[in-house]
Amino acid sequence: MFDESADTREDRVRNSTNSIASTFAQAFDASVPWLETQAEVTACRYEFARMNTLSLGIATSRKQFVVSFSYYAHAKTFCDEFTSPVAMGKSETFPVFYNPLNPQQNSRSVSAPTSGVPVFVYGVAGSIVISLLYIAMMGGCQ
């Protein structure tokens, strides 16, 4: 039988551990460039401004069309949607970027990071400030 030395076994374990660690590191590497592909519009519908307590009755966006689209990446078809200020015709194509490590992530997704703060955050903060002012004016808790 073949009897390998302890040094050889340790090297093999160390190499396989480093290989696994580098695989996980690649999956979370933000420097990986996103790839471009063509997306196709599958549907476009007008969305009325929503009036509810979370948005305080204020329309949060002028982007009133919801555009559904699909794109092909890594031998699969992915579907998503985004809001747009203009309507797009069915079967119209446009470029979209996707994450090669997670092809479901794309540059047009509704869940893509945005820079705006939801209006309800201002409402909650304002409510807290008004409550604190009221307590201060009434002489605090007794």
C-alpha positions in Angstrom: 0.0 0.0 0.0 1.0 3.6 -0.5 1.8 5.4 2.7 2.2 9.1 2.3 4.1 11.2 4.7 2.5 13.6 7.2 4.1 16.5 5.3 2.4 15.6 2.1 -1.0 15.3 3.7 -0.6 18.7 5.4 0.4 20.3 2.1 -2.7 18.7 0.4 -5.0 20.0 3.1 -3.4 23.4 3.1 -3.7 23.7 -0.7 -7.3 22.6 -0.8 -8.2 25.0 2.0 -6.5 27.9 0.2 -8.4 26.9 -3.0 -11.8 26.9 -1.2 -10.9 30.3 0.4 -10.0 31.8 -2.9 -13.3 30.5 -4.4 -15.3 32.2 -1.7 -13.3 35.4 -2.0 -14.0 35.5 -5.7 -17.8 35.3 -5.0 -17.7 38.4 -2.9 -15.2 40.4 -5.0 -16.7 43.8 -5.8 -14.0 44.6 -8.4 -15.3 42.0 -10.8 -16.6 44.0 -13.9 -20.3 43.5 -14.8 -21.0 42.2 -18.3 -23.3 43.8 -20.8 -26.1 42.0 -22.7 -29.3 43.0 -24.5 -32.6 42.9 -22.6 -36.0 42.7 -24.2 -39.2 44.4 -23.0 -41.8 41.9 -22.2 -44.5 44.3 -20.8 -45.0 47.9 -20.0 -47.8 49.2 -17.8 -48.7 52.6 -16.4 -48.6 52.8 -12.6 -50.8 55.4 -10.9 -49.3 57.4 -8.0 -50.0 55.5 -4.8 -51.5 57.4 -1.9 -50.8 55.7 1.4 -49.7 56.5 4.9 -46.1 55.3 4.2 -45.6 57.8 1.5 -47.6 60.5 3.3 -49.8 61.0 0.2 -46.8 62.4 -1.7 -45.9 60.8 -5.0 -42.3 59.6 -4.4 -41.3 59.4 -8.1 -42.3 60.7 -11.4 -41.3 57.4 -13.0 -44.8 56.1 -13.7 -44.2 53.2 -16.1 -43.3 49.7 -14.9 -41.2 48.0 -17.6 -40.9 44.2 -17.4 -37.9 42.7 -19.2 -35.9 39.6 -19.7 -32.3 38.9 -20.6 -30.2 35.9 -21.3 -27.0 35.3 -19.3 -25.0 32.1 -18.5 -27.4 29.8 -20.4 -30.5 31.1 -18.5 -33.2 33.6 -19.0 -33.7 36.1 -16.2 -36.7 38.4 -15.7 -37.0 41.6 -13.8 -38.6 45.1 -13.9 -37.8 48.7 -13.4 -39.7 52.1 -13.4 -39.3 54.6 -16.2 -40.6 58.1 -16.9 -41.4 57.0 -20.5 -43.2 54.0 -21.9 -41.3 51.3 -23.8 -42.7 49.1 -26.5 -43.0 45.3 -26.2 -40.0 43.6 -27.8 -38.0 46.7 -27.7 -34.3 46.0 -26.7 -31.9 48.0 -24.5 -28.5 47.3 -23.0 -28.3 46.0 -19.4 -25.3 45.1 -17.2 -25.4 42.0 -15.0 -23.1 40.6 -12.3 -21.3 37.5 -13.8 -21.0 36.0 -10.3 -24.7 36.4 -9.7 -26.5 36.9 -13.1 -29.8 37.7 -11.3 -28.3 41.1 -10.3 -28.6 43.7 -13.0 -28.2 47.4 -13.5 -32.0 48.1 -14.2 -33.5 46.2 -11.3 -36.0 47.8 -8.9 -33.9 46.4 -6.1 -30.7 48.0 -7.4 -29.2 50.5 -5.0 -30.7 54.0 -5.3 -29.6 57.3 -3.9 -33.0 58.6 -2.7 -34.4 58.5 0.8 -38.0 57.2 1.1 -40.4 59.9 2.0 -41.8 57.9 4.9 -38.4 58.3 6.7 -38.9 62.0 6.7 -42.4 61.5 8.1 -41.2 59.3 11.0 -38.3 61.7 11.8 -40.7 64.7 11.7 -43.2 62.8 14.0 -40.4 62.2 16.6 -39.2 65.8 16.5 -42.8 67.1 17.0 -43.3 64.7 19.9 -40.1 65.8 21.6 -41.0 69.5 21.1 -44.5 68.8 22.6 -43.0 67.1 25.7 -40.4 69.9 26.1 -43.1 72.6 25.9 -45.4 70.8 28.4 -42.6 70.7 31.0 -41.5 67.1 30.5 -42.8 63.9 32.1 -44.3 64.3 35.6 
